Amino acid sequence: MLYNVLIVDDDRRTAESLAGQVCVLGHTVATAYGPRMAMQHLSEVIPDVIMLDLNMPGVNGLEVVRFLRRDPATARVPVVIVSANDDQGTIQQALSSGANHYLVKPPTLEDIEFALDAVMRDHLPPHRNGNGSKRYVSSG
């Protein structure tokens, strides 16, 4: 199944590279170059999955995840963190904050495909499951 993916990263090159990889997999991609742009996008369109950088100036990725989980419109949207930070403490903190999966930069095409399939397996968007109900399984 193909998904609508929002990529959030303050580094344009990184965001565009990740977007290119996700497009190669056949998914539809929107790119936001930071949290503010992401919030503007989310006020108009709720994606099937969000791929989010952690280290951004101002509002970091953990704060964005916490915000997404508090907002009823985005509370159940799967979040894949994509970060250069690979220490276990940071990974655990991201997952505890509400992220569903964690990829270390630079992810391979196979890593991205696995992550998207893993988080979406039990997160079929309401408009795609035929009955309008939301399905959600925690990452825990």
C-alpha positions in Angstrom: 0.0 0.0 0.0 1.2 3.5 -0.7 1.1 6.3 1.8 1.1 10.1 2.1 4.3 11.0 4.0 5.2 14.3 5.6 9.0 14.7 6.0 10.1 17.3 8.6 13.7 18.4 8.7 15.3 21.8 9.0 18.1 20.8 6.6 16.8 21.2 3.1 19.3 18.8 1.5 18.6 16.1 4.0 14.8 16.6 3.7 15.0 16.4 -0.1 17.2 13.4 -0.1 14.8 11.6 2.2 11.9 12.7 0.1 13.6 11.3 -3.0 14.0 7.9 -1.3 10.4 7.8 -0.1 9.3 8.8 -3.6 11.3 5.9 -5.1 9.2 3.6 -3.0 6.1 5.1 -4.7 4.7 7.1 -1.8 3.4 10.6 -2.0 5.7 13.1 -0.2 5.3 16.6 1.3 8.3 18.3 2.8 8.4 20.8 5.7 11.7 22.5 6.5 11.1 22.8 10.2 8.4 22.6 12.9 6.6 25.8 11.9 6.2 24.7 8.3 5.1 21.3 9.5 2.4 22.8 11.7 1.2 24.9 8.7 1.0 21.8 6.6 -0.8 19.8 9.3 -3.5 22.5 9.6 -4.4 21.7 6.0 -3.6 18.0 5.4 -3.1 15.1 7.8 -0.6 12.6 6.4 -0.6 8.9 6.8 2.9 9.0 8.4 5.4 11.7 9.5 9.1 11.3 9.2 10.7 13.7 11.7 14.2 15.0 12.5 15.1 15.4 16.2 17.7 18.1 16.1 16.0 21.3 14.9 16.5 24.8 16.1 13.8 26.3 18.3 11.4 23.4 18.8 13.1 20.1 18.7 11.6 16.8 17.3 10.7 15.5 20.8 8.6 18.6 21.4 6.9 18.1 18.1 6.1 14.5 18.8 4.6 15.5 22.2 2.5 18.2 20.5 1.3 15.7 17.8 0.2 13.2 20.5 -1.8 15.8 22.4 -3.7 17.0 19.2 -6.7 14.8 18.4 -6.2 15.4 14.7 -2.6 13.9 14.8 -2.6 11.8 17.9 -2.7 8.5 16.0 -0.5 9.5 13.0 2.6 7.2 13.1 5.9 9.1 13.6 9.2 7.8 12.4 12.2 9.7 13.9 15.1 10.1 11.5 18.1 11.4 13.4 21.9 11.4 13.3 21.8 10.7 17.0 22.2 7.0 17.6 22.7 6.7 21.4 20.2 4.4 23.1 19.1 7.0 25.6 17.9 9.4 22.9 16.2 6.5 21.0 14.4 5.4 24.2 13.4 9.0 24.9 12.0 9.5 21.4 10.0 6.3 21.6 8.8 7.2 25.2 7.7 10.6 23.8 5.4 8.9 21.3 7.5 8.1 18.2 6.7 4.8 16.6 10.0 4.0 15.0 13.6 5.4 15.0 16.0 5.5 12.0 19.6 6.7 12.2 20.8 9.0 9.4 21.5 8.4 6.7 18.9 5.6 6.4 19.1 3.2 3.5 16.2 2.7 1.1 15.6 -0.7 2.8 15.6 1.0 6.3 12.9 3.5 5.1 10.8 0.8 3.5 11.0 -1.4 6.6 10.1 1.6 8.9 7.1 2.7 6.9 5.8 -0.8 6.6 6.3 -1.5 10.3 4.5 1.7 11.5 1.7 1.5 9.0 1.0 -2.2 9.4 -1.4 -1.5 12.3 -2.1 2.1 11.6 -4.3 1.9 8.5 -5.7 5.4 8.0 -9.5 5.7 8.6 -10.2 6.6 5.0 -8.5 3.4 3.9 -9.9 0.7 6.1 -13.4 0.9 4.7 -15.4 1.6 7.9 -14.1 4.9 9.1 -12.8 3.5 12.4 -9.3 4.3 13.6 -6.9 1.5 14.4 -3.9 2.0 16.6 -1.4 -0.2 18.2 1.2 1.4 20.5 4.9 1.0 19.9 5.4 -0.1 23.4 
